[in-house]
Amino acid sequence: MDKVYLDHAATTPVFPEVAEAMYDILLHHHGNPSSPHFCGRDAKGYLDEARGQVAALIGAAPEEIFFTSGGTEADNIAVFGSAAAAGDKKHVITSAVEHHAVLDSCQELARLGYDLTVLPVDAYGLVHVEDLQASLRPDTFLVSIMHANNEVGSVNPIKELAAAAHQAGALFHVDAVQSVGKIPVNVTDLDVDMLTYSSHKINGPKGVGALYKRQDVPICRRVFGGGQERQLRSGTENMPGIVGFGKAAALTAQRWQAEMAECRRLRDLLVELTLTRIPHSRLNGHPTQRLPHNANLSFDYIEGEALLLYLDLAGVACSAGSACSSGSSTPSHVLTAMGLEDRWLHSALRFSLGYGVTEEQIRYTAQLLQEKVEQLRMASPFYQGK
């Protein structure tokens, strides 16, 4: 069996058509889109086309899209930019399971003197509308809740959460890095003020992302310079990356439904084979209200890091949590907030599917899991199945 890549939530392989589009820009369209001459006008045309493609993927207008270096920067602009524009309002709300790009930004605001409320989640990792409503205040300027969790895949009721925030006069930002291209994401349907997403999660290049901002939403710029991206994010545009992002967005718009239907089928097969063949195993996150390509699984009597190493040596790539937190010795803040017992908390692995994954690979992974879990359990003094 060739190498099996089951870590698409961390990053995705680039579509061949995306690489070709980027190569063409690098070789034949090198102009700066801010330049007035023919090379600049040529580049500006490609920039505008990509902006339209990226906007169309989420049902936005091109002028509502601002290119960034990735989802992290887009999250930072949303949080700090709205804080700077909020005047006397000093209260921000987020949840305990956010990506650190949002959590750390909100905690930095707290360090600067803002009031921060971190909402709890239930056992599935979901935010309850009632908890948000109880936390909203007249001085709440921003609520930032992720659409789908990057570790367990649970999908929040964003439309209802946004409605609650708006009723209290607060802006609503959603980190949709994990959901765009996987489930329906339309900014009008969700009724959000800002939304962030990233190229490399939809088979585009790394180093480029976008912030959607509704046109009437006031936020302040965080990067100063030449005034690119309509003054919000200065710096010469990453044209190969942006064009690649645009191409990936256009292809994703055509393919995501069929691809995610197949991912759901294969994900369900992996979960079924695992839970039926391996005793003392469980699926983390909501059983149905979840991303179609995500399976977060825990195995009692073992350490997840040991199983991850065994799988890696056998040619299967997965994750023990968020790729952005790899190397951390602390347990997942997401699973901790969900209230998982230590035996499930420390044995969790995330399997995320995508472009190129086959049924043969899934069956191989399931068989490997069965073998390696049993091997590790036999070395545990607490396992009674010997």
LINWO-V821236 format. One record per backbone hydrogen bond with DSSP energy under -0.5 kcal/mol. CO is the residue of the C=O (numbers start at 1). NH is the residue of the N-H. If there is no record, write none. Layout:
co,nh
CO,NH
CO,NH
//
This chain:
co,nh
3,5
4,6
4,317
6,352
7,10
7,11
15,18
15,19
16,20
17,21
18,22
19,23
20,24
21,25
22,26
23,27
24,28
24,29
25,29
31,33
32,35
37,41
38,42
39,43
40,44
41,45
42,46
43,47
44,48
45,49
46,50
47,51
48,52
49,53
50,54
51,55
52,56
53,57
55,58
55,60
56,59
58,187
61,64
62,65
64,213
66,211
68,209
70,74
71,75
72,76
73,77
74,78
75,79
76,80
76,81
77,81
78,82
79,83
80,84
81,85
81,220
83,86
86,89
90,115
91,141
91,142
92,117
93,144
94,119
95,98
99,102
99,103
100,104
100,105
102,106
103,107
104,108
105,109
106,110
107,111
108,112
109,114
110,113
115,92
117,94
117,119
119,96
122,125
124,286
126,122
128,131
128,132
129,133
130,134
131,135
132,135
132,136
137,140
139,91
139,141
141,171
142,93
143,145
143,173
144,95
147,156
149,153
153,291
154,149
154,156
156,158
157,161
158,162
159,163
160,164
161,165
162,166
163,167
164,168
165,168
165,170
166,169
171,143
172,193
172,194
173,145
174,176
174,196
175,147
175,148
176,180
179,182
179,183
183,181
186,190
187,191
187,192
193,214
194,174
195,212
196,176
197,210
198,201
199,202
199,204
200,12
203,15
208,199
209,68
210,197
210,212
211,66
211,213
212,195
214,217
216,218
217,219
223,234
227,231
228,233
229,232
232,222
232,223
237,239
238,242
239,243
240,244
241,245
242,246
243,247
244,248
245,249
246,250
247,251
248,252
249,253
250,254
251,255
252,256
255,259
256,260
257,261
258,262
259,263
260,264
261,265
262,266
263,267
264,268
265,269
266,270
267,271
268,272
269,273
270,274
271,275
272,276
273,277
274,278
277,279
280,300
282,298
284,296
288,290
289,155
291,294
293,353
295,297
295,351
296,284
297,349
298,282
299,302
303,307
304,308
305,309
306,310
307,311
308,312
309,313
310,314
311,316
312,315
315,4
315,317
316,318
317,6
319,350
322,325
323,326
325,328
332,336
333,337
334,338
335,340
336,339
341,344
341,345
342,346
344,347
345,348
346,304
347,299
349,297
349,351
350,319
350,352
351,295
352,8
354,357
358,362
359,363
360,364
361,365
362,366
363,367
364,368
365,369
366,370
367,371
368,372
369,373
370,374
371,375
372,376
373,377
374,378
375,379
376,379
377,380
380,383
//
